[in-house]
Amino acid sequence: MASRAEPTSRAEPAEPDDTGGRRDWRDVARDAADLALLGILLTLAAAPLLSAAAAVGTASAALHDWTRTGSWPSAGTTVRRFGRSLLPGLPVSLLALTVTGLLAADLAALATGRVPGGTVALLATALIAASLVGYAGLVVVEVGGNGGGRWRACARSAARACLDAPIRWAALTGVVALAGLLAALVTPVAVPILAGYTMAALHAVTVRRPVSAHPTTGQRGPADPTVRRPAPAVVGELP
């Protein structure tokens, strides 16, 4: 009498974790800490004032690398960028400080009534100042895409981009204006942290959101906002 064969049990293959590359709260917290550190280092490097342009350009270049590759540049690369940008950035720092001082003095004189013009002149001056600040934010993003340098070429490119896309120019102006309002409200120790978040917001406004294709239908749609992908273009490449 033949013995009945015992059925052999087969181990079911373990199903791989389908995370889909999604990011959890730890990734968000790490990004927030990185941006806070970026703002602190930016503030320290710009403290001598004449090094402000080099500090801003270097920080923008680091953020540009982060948004495109998902990783920050090495410390050696950052230091070399800062060193190369010091001398070319001196005229930019002087120009920025001069324009800022003149606009601040003009606004203060109009607000206190020492200069005639009243509310209309005050609002017009404030609008001009805000527009210049938005334009400056666009220049900073362009400089970040050029390794932290080439301020003159980036200024010309940003001027053309502002004229071609005034809505984006207005969005950048709004970002900087909101950052200025928050800087006036928060405690001074938090202002450097706010600087890192503000620069990240400027880059976020000027880059194009990636578009992903559906894995089965091939139809293209908005990318998953929880997955970091390299930003495909900077402002100079946008239509």
DAVEN-V401277 format. One line per field, one symbol per residue. phi: phi as a letter, one per 20 degrees, with the letter a starting at -180 (. if undefined). psi: psi as a letter, one per 20 degrees, with the letter a starting at -180 (. if undefined). burial: # if it has 9 or more other C-alpha atoms within 8 Angstrom, else .. Layout:
phi=???
psi=???
burial=???
//
This chain:
phi=.ffffffeedfffffffeemmfddfffffffffffffgfffffffegfmfeffffffffffffffffednceffffffffffffefffegfffffffffffffffffffffenfdfqmfffffffffffffffffffffffffffdmncmffffffffffffffcfffgfffffffffffffffeefgfefgfffffffffffffeeeffddeffdemfebffffedecfffbdffeff
psi=opqppppppppppppqpnhjjqpahhgghggghghghghghggghihigijggggggghhgghggghhijqqqrhgggggggghigghighggggghggggggghgghhhhijhpqhbhghghgghggghghggghhhgggghhikjjalgghhggghgghhhhmhghghggghghghhhghhhhrqhhighghgghghhhghhhiqppqpqqphghiqprqqoiippqppiqrhiiq.
burial=......................#....#......######.##.##...#####################..#....#..##..##.###.###........#..##.###......#..##..##..###.###.#############.#..##.###.##.....##########.#...#......##############.####.#.###........#...#.########...
//
